[in-house]
């Protein structure tokens, strides 16, 4: 490296703390302030130093060069400890093999089959609602998505205990994983009630998955679910996934598919309630396509506006709002030398709120995604599923789940706010802090 360019440092650093206080107080505001400083900006969080990439083309370069800019840094290191070495958290060295082994589980035919499993669970949820009830929207969406995911992971009757174990253990696992991502290492081993529940739930899921794997292997039947695809997968050397690898992948898929989809659906229902003009258009679409029935896989092409609502929701509130990468070999970005071991940060939220890329970026506008729209953003400016070789393997699954659920809810119910202020709570995912809504039957 011969360049001598020096990236600017973000303003407002405090002695010892650096930018940690600004990041803790208002992380979204702090991040969206950084483009004014430059395309690549230095920050310091206490003793921890990093570069934040604010330019979409540089972020794209980062994502498509994952051999140099690998998944890593404190967040991913902790994720591997508590989630295992699954597809989301594994390093570049393991990723290609894992991706090729998991890809058959997300083949187009299987995705269509998964989408056909979803309406039953959606119907169970909306049929249980009562006129005038106030619901915790995120809790409802999390319960729904966990049922959908568990039943696409495990279809066979013999797998029902595993599916139930996943559904009943999800909340404790989610809380435990996310807490362990943010607390100092010594605290994760303390016998606190949360840690104990996390360990018990993780052990229960592991035992249920192992029992299910044994039964599936004994029968040799392809149940057209994710577990069948994982068991059938072979790498280039003819090796199958080990039981520990299957457990890691199941936990990874469970957490990834439930939390992200539940969060997206919660924000979508909030945004529709806050924008009655768009809600009226969605009702017109669902009335024409569905009437009052639950949406099915075959309806997806006709639910074009509902799809755009989900797309715009993911722009405004990407569940994965901040990520770290680690430089694996001396490199350069925007002329700035980056020695091996450097931490680089990128934020889909920051990119998605750029006024240079999105006119009136804070406005909820599903029409910006119409084909041929003059203000339609470039491909590199939309990152809810990342990009490159590490693009989310379950993106189509998640979109299908979100569109089918939102359309089915809109066909039967209108959800209204019970409070005016709905704020984002940036943590492991960008979820609403509290979202309680009143049900009104259509």
C-alpha positions in Angstrom: 0.0 0.0 0.0 1.4 3.3 -1.1 -1.5 5.7 -0.4 -1.2 8.2 2.4 -4.8 9.4 2.5 -6.1 9.8 6.0 -9.9 9.4 6.7 -11.5 12.1 8.8 -12.4 11.5 12.4 -16.1 12.0 13.3 -16.5 15.2 15.3 -17.5 15.3 18.9 -15.1 12.7 20.4 -14.8 13.0 24.2 -11.7 12.1 26.2 -11.5 8.4 27.0 -15.0 7.8 25.8 -14.5 8.9 22.2 -17.9 8.6 20.4 -19.3 6.0 22.8 -21.7 8.4 24.6 -23.1 9.8 21.3 -23.5 6.2 20.0 -25.2 5.1 23.2 -27.6 8.0 23.4 -28.7 8.2 19.8 -27.1 5.5 17.6 -29.3 6.2 14.6 -28.8 9.9 14.8 -25.0 9.5 15.3 -24.7 7.2 12.3 -26.7 9.4 9.9 -24.6 12.4 10.9 -21.4 10.7 9.6 -21.8 11.2 5.8 -21.2 14.9 6.4 -17.7 14.0 7.6 -16.8 11.8 4.6 -17.3 8.6 2.7 -15.0 6.7 5.2 -15.0 8.1 8.8 -12.9 7.1 11.9 -14.8 6.6 15.1 -13.6 5.6 18.6 -15.8 3.8 21.1 -13.8 3.9 24.3 -10.6 1.9 23.4 -12.2 0.4 20.4 -11.4 2.0 17.1 -13.1 1.5 13.7 -13.9 3.0 10.4 -17.5 3.6 9.3 -18.3 3.4 5.6 -21.0 5.9 4.5 -20.8 5.7 0.7 -23.0 3.0 -0.9 -20.5 2.1 -3.6 -17.8 1.6 -1.0 -20.2 -0.5 1.0 -20.9 -2.6 -2.0 -17.2 -3.0 -2.6 -16.9 -4.1 1.0 -19.6 -6.7 0.7 -18.5 -8.3 -2.6 -14.9 -8.6 -1.4 -15.7 -10.8 1.6 -12.4 -12.6 1.4 -10.6 -9.4 2.5 -13.5 -7.8 4.4 -14.7 -10.9 6.3 -17.4 -11.2 8.9 -15.8 -10.5 12.2 -15.2 -8.1 15.0 -16.5 -8.2 18.5 -20.2 -8.7 17.5 -19.6 -11.6 15.3 -17.1 -13.2 17.6 -19.7 -13.2 20.4 -22.3 -14.4 18.0 -20.3 -17.5 17.2 -19.9 -18.3 20.9 -23.6 -18.3 21.6 -25.2 -19.2 18.3 -22.5 -21.6 16.9 -20.7 -21.5 13.6 -23.8 -21.2 11.4 -24.1 -19.6 8.0 -24.7 -16.1 9.3 -21.8 -16.0 11.7 -19.2 -18.2 10.1 -16.0 -16.8 8.5 -15.2 -16.7 4.8 -13.1 -19.8 5.2 -16.3 -21.8 6.2 -18.9 -19.9 4.3 -18.6 -21.4 0.8 -18.9 -25.0 2.0 -21.9 -24.1 4.3 -23.6 -22.1 1.6 -23.4 -24.9 -1.0 -24.7 -27.4 1.6 -27.7 -25.2 2.6 -28.5 -23.9 -0.9 -30.7 -26.9 -1.9 -33.0 -26.1 1.1 -33.7 -22.8 -0.5 -34.2 -23.9 -4.1 -37.2 -22.3 -5.9 -39.4 -25.5 -5.7 -38.8 -25.8 -1.9 -39.5 -22.1 -1.4 -42.8 -22.5 -3.1 -43.6 -25.5 -0.9 -42.7 -23.5 2.2 -44.9 -20.6 1.1 -47.8 -23.1 0.8 -47.3 -24.0 4.5 -47.6 -20.5 5.7 -51.3 -19.7 5.3 -52.4 -22.3 7.9 -50.3 -20.6 10.6 -51.4 -17.1 9.5 -55.0 -18.2 9.7 -54.6 -19.5 13.2 -53.3 -16.1 14.3 -55.9 -13.9 12.7 -58.8 -16.2 13.6 -57.8 -15.9 17.2 -58.1 -12.1 17.3 -61.2 -10.5 18.7 -62.9 -7.2 17.8 -61.6 -4.3 20.0 -58.7 -6.3 21.6 -55.4 -4.5 22.1 -52.5 -6.7 21.0 -48.7 -6.5 21.5 -48.0 -6.5 17.8 -44.4 -7.6 17.9 -45.2 -10.5 20.3 -47.9 -11.6 17.9 -45.7 -11.5 14.9 -42.8 -13.2 16.7 -45.1 -16.1 17.7 -46.4 -16.4 14.2 -43.0 -16.4 12.5 -41.6 -18.9 15.0 -44.5 -21.3 14.2 -44.0 -20.8 10.4 -40.2 -21.3 10.7 -40.4 -24.3 13.0 -42.9 -26.0 10.7 -40.9 -25.5 7.6 -37.8 -26.7 9.3 -39.6 -29.8 10.6 -42.7 -31.1 8.7 -43.0 -34.7 9.6 -45.2 -35.8 12.5 -42.2 -37.4 14.2 -40.7 -33.9 14.2 -43.5 -32.2 16.0 -41.7 -32.3 19.4 -38.7 -30.5 17.8 -41.0 -27.9 16.3 -42.7 -27.4 19.7 -39.3 -27.2 21.4 -38.3 -24.4 19.0 -41.4 -22.4 19.5 -41.5 -22.7 23.2 -37.7 -22.0 23.6 -37.4 -19.2 21.1 -38.0 -16.3 23.5 -35.4 -17.5 26.0 -32.9 -18.2 23.3 -33.4 -14.8 21.6 -33.0 -12.9 24.9 -30.0 -15.0 25.9 -28.2 -14.5 22.5 -28.8 -10.8 22.3 -27.8 -10.2 25.9 -24.6 -12.2 25.5 -23.8 -10.0 22.4 -23.6 -6.9 24.5 -22.4 -7.9 28.0 -18.7 -8.5 29.0 -17.7 -12.1 28.6 -17.5 -12.9 32.4 -21.2 -12.1 32.8 -22.5 -14.7 30.3 -21.3 -17.5 32.7 -23.1 -16.1 35.8 -26.0 -18.2 37.0 -28.5 -15.5 36.5 -32.2 -16.5 35.7 -31.8 -15.3 32.1 -28.6 -17.3 31.6 -30.0 -20.4 33.2 -33.2 -20.2 31.0 -31.0 -19.7 27.9 -28.9 -22.7 28.7 -31.9 -24.9 29.4 -33.7 -23.8 26.3 -30.6 -24.3 24.1 -30.1 -27.8 25.5 -33.8 -28.6 25.0 -33.6 -27.5 21.3 -30.3 -29.5 20.8 -31.8 -32.7 22.2 -35.0 -32.3 20.1 -33.1 -31.6 16.9 -30.8 -34.6 17.6 -33.7 -36.9 18.1 -35.4 -35.6 15.0 -32.2 -36.1 13.0 -32.0 -39.7 14.2 -35.6 -40.4 13.2 -35.3 -38.7 9.8 -32.1 -40.7 9.0 -33.7 -43.9 10.1 -36.7 -43.4 7.8 -34.8 -42.1 4.9 -37.9 -40.1 3.7 -37.6 -36.6 2.2 -40.3 -34.6 3.9 -39.7 -31.6 1.7 -38.7 -29.5 4.7 -35.4 -27.8 5.6 -34.1 -30.6 7.8 -34.6 -33.1 5.0 -32.5 -30.9 2.7 -29.8 -30.4 5.3 -29.6 -34.2 5.8 -29.4 -34.9 2.1 -26.7 -32.2 1.4 -23.1 -33.3 0.6 -20.0 -31.2 0.0 -17.5 -31.6 -2.8 -15.9 -34.5 -0.9 -19.2 -36.3 -0.4 -19.3 -35.4 3.3 -22.6 -34.7 5.1 -23.2 -32.1 7.8 -22.3 -33.3 11.2 -25.0 -33.2 14.0 -23.3 -30.2 15.6 -23.4 -28.3 12.2 -27.1 -29.2 11.8 -27.9 -27.8 15.3 -25.9 -24.6 14.5 -27.8 -24.1 11.2 -31.2 -24.8 12.8 -30.6 -22.2 15.6 -29.2 -19.7 13.0 -32.3 -20.1 10.7 -34.6 -19.9 13.7 -33.2 -16.7 15.0 -32.6 -15.1 11.6 -36.0 -15.9 10.1 -38.2 -15.1 13.1 -36.7 -11.9 14.5 -36.2 -10.2 11.2 -39.6 -11.0 9.8 -41.4 -10.3 13.0 -39.7 -6.9 13.2 -40.5 -6.1 9.6 -44.2 -7.0 10.0 -44.5 -4.9 13.1 -43.1 -1.8 11.4 -45.2 -2.4 8.3 -48.4 -2.5 10.4 -47.3 0.7 12.2 -46.6 2.5 8.9 -49.9 1.5 7.4 -51.8 2.8 10.4 -49.8 6.0 10.3 -50.5 6.5 6.5 -54.3 5.8 5.9 -54.0 6.8 2.2 -51.6 3.9 1.6 -53.7 1.6 3.9 -56.7 2.4 1.7 -54.8 1.3 -1.4 -53.7 -1.9 0.3 -57.3 -2.7 1.3 -58.3 -2.1 -2.3 -55.6 -4.6 -3.5 -56.5 -7.3 -0.9 -60.2 -6.8 -1.6 -59.6 -7.5 -5.3 -57.2 -10.4 -4.8 -58.3 -12.1 -1.6 -61.7 -10.8 -0.5 -61.6 -11.9 3.1 -59.6 -15.1 2.8 -56.0 -15.7 3.8 -53.4 -15.1 1.1 -51.8 -18.2 -0.5 -48.5 -18.7 -2.4 -50.3 -18.4 -5.7 -51.4 -14.9 -4.8 -47.9 -13.5 -4.4 -47.6 -12.1 -8.0 -50.9 -10.2 -7.6 -50.0 -8.6 -4.3 -47.8 -6.0 -6.0 -48.5 -3.0 -3.7 -48.2 -5.2 -0.5 -44.8 -6.2 -1.8 -43.8 -2.6 -2.3 -45.0 -1.8 1.3 -42.7 -4.5 2.6 -39.8 -3.2 0.4 -40.2 0.3 1.7 -40.6 -0.9 5.3 -37.2 -2.7 5.0 -35.7 0.5 3.6 -36.9 2.7 6.5 -36.4 0.1 9.3 -33.9 -2.6 8.2 -33.9 -5.2 11.0 -30.1 -5.6 10.6 -29.2 -1.9 11.0 -25.4 -2.1 11.7 -22.7 -4.7 10.9 -19.0 -5.1 11.4 -16.4 -6.6 9.1 -12.7 -7.4 9.9 -9.9 -6.8 7.4 -8.1 -10.1 6.9 -5.1 -8.8 5.0 -3.6 -5.3 4.5 -6.0 -3.5 2.2 -7.1 0.0 1.1 -10.5 1.6 1.0 -11.2 5.1 -0.5 -7.4 5.6 -0.5 -7.2 4.9 3.2 -4.7 2.1 4.2 -6.4 -0.5 6.4 -4.0 -2.9 8.1 -5.1 -6.5 8.8 -7.2 -6.6 11.9 -8.9 -3.3 11.3 -12.7 -3.2 12.1 -14.9 -1.7 9.5 -18.6 -0.8 10.1 -21.4 -0.3 7.7 -25.1 0.5 8.4 -28.0 -0.3 6.0 -30.0 2.2 8.0 -27.5 5.0 7.2 -27.4 4.2 3.5 -31.2 3.9 3.3 -31.7 7.3 4.9 -29.4 9.2 2.5 -31.1 12.2 0.9 -28.6 11.9 -2.0 -30.0 8.4 -2.8 -33.6 8.7 -1.6 -35.5 12.0 -2.1 -37.3 12.8 1.1 -35.7 9.8 2.7 -37.7 9.8 6.0 -41.0 9.6 4.1 -42.9 6.3 3.8 -43.4 6.0 0.0 -44.0 2.6 -1.5 -44.4 4.1 -4.9 -40.7 4.9 -5.0 -40.3 1.2 -5.9 -42.6 1.3 -8.9 -40.9 -0.1 -12.1 -39.5 2.8 -14.0 -39.9 5.3 -11.2 -37.5 8.2 -11.9 -36.3 8.3 -8.3 -35.8 4.5 -8.0 -32.5 4.0 -6.1 -29.5 2.1 -7.5 -29.1 -1.5 -6.6 -26.1 -0.7 -4.3 -28.3 1.6 -2.2 -30.7 -1.1 -0.9 -29.1 -3.5 1.6 -31.7 -5.2 3.9 -30.3 -8.6 2.9 -26.7 -7.5 2.4 -25.0 -8.2 -1.0 -22.4 -10.4 -2.6 -21.7 -14.0 -1.6 -23.0 -13.3 2.0 -26.4 -12.1 0.8 -29.1 -13.6 3.0 -29.9 -17.1 1.8 -33.5 -16.7 3.2 -34.4 -13.4 1.6 -37.1 -14.9 -0.6 -38.5 -17.0 2.3 -38.7 -13.9 4.4 -40.3 -11.7 1.8 -42.9 -14.4 1.0 -43.7 -14.7 4.7 -44.0 -10.9 5.2 -46.2 -10.3 2.1 -48.6 -13.2 2.8 -49.0 -12.2 6.4 -49.5 -8.5 5.8 -52.0 -9.1 3.0 -53.9 -11.6 5.1 -54.1 -9.2 8.1 -55.1 -6.3 5.9 -57.9 -8.4 4.3 -59.6 -9.1 7.6 -58.4 -6.5 10.1 -57.4 -2.9 10.5 -54.9 -2.2 13.3 -55.0 1.2 15.0 -52.5 2.9 17.2 -53.3 3.2 20.9 -50.5 5.7 21.5 -49.0 8.3 19.1 -45.3 7.9 19.7 -43.7 4.7 18.3 -39.9 4.8 18.6 -37.2 2.6 17.3 -35.2 0.6 19.8 -31.8 -0.2 18.2 -30.4 -3.4 19.7 -29.5 -6.6 17.9 -32.4 -5.8 15.5 -34.1 -2.4 14.8 -37.5 -3.1 16.4 -40.2 -0.8 17.7 -39.7 -0.1 21.4 -43.4 -0.7 22.1 -46.2 -1.3 19.7 -49.7 -2.0 21.0 -52.5 -1.7 18.5 -56.3 -2.1 18.7 -58.0 -4.6 16.4 -60.9 -3.5 14.2 -62.6 -6.1 12.0 -63.3 -5.1 8.4 
